[in-house]
Amino acid sequence: MKIYHAAMTRSIRVIWTCEELQLPYERVDIDFSPQFRATPEWRRLNPVGKVPVLQDGDLTMFESGAMVQYVLDRYGAGRLQPQRGTPAHAIYLQWSWFAEATFARPLGEVFNHRRAFPGPSEKADVVAEMVGRARACCIALDEAVNGKQFLLGDAFSAADIMTGYSLFLAEKVAPFDDLAHLNVYWQRLTARPAYRTAIG
């Protein structure tokens, strides 16, 4: 597998998954500049110019959550996710999709806004609303991990990988230092060697 990567992007999720599963992969660091991501060469790999891209043989795909699920289904041999069709798998899917669709979305908007409108902006109220949405997600996660090691209980799963990346972003724009359960959970995630490799 070949994973096209840029620092701080969602490719971290895919690399982290491969590291947890101890799968071989090639990491290809790319230029994250808007100019490179607008080139026809990159748009052939990701039509909207974002990162990451995964190539596995003849397969080329974008969307980090889909990549994580593909890697699990093809190479995971049942690891990092509950058995399909079970209530536990339903909750696994819930948190995996929450991590991107609900939690990462406002965080991404904060980063995009600051990149597009550097310095003081009349749109500060938009950023404040996005931070508020992210904060609500942090509170929900704080309650979800109260008394548990991970989102699904004692078993680490790819839902924690999906969520861990969103917490990585949240730490920078919507700090959650005051949420005790979430902080312990976050420390548990960041202590994992696979996370450290992916982030590094």
Disulfide bonds with the S-S distance in Angstrom:
none
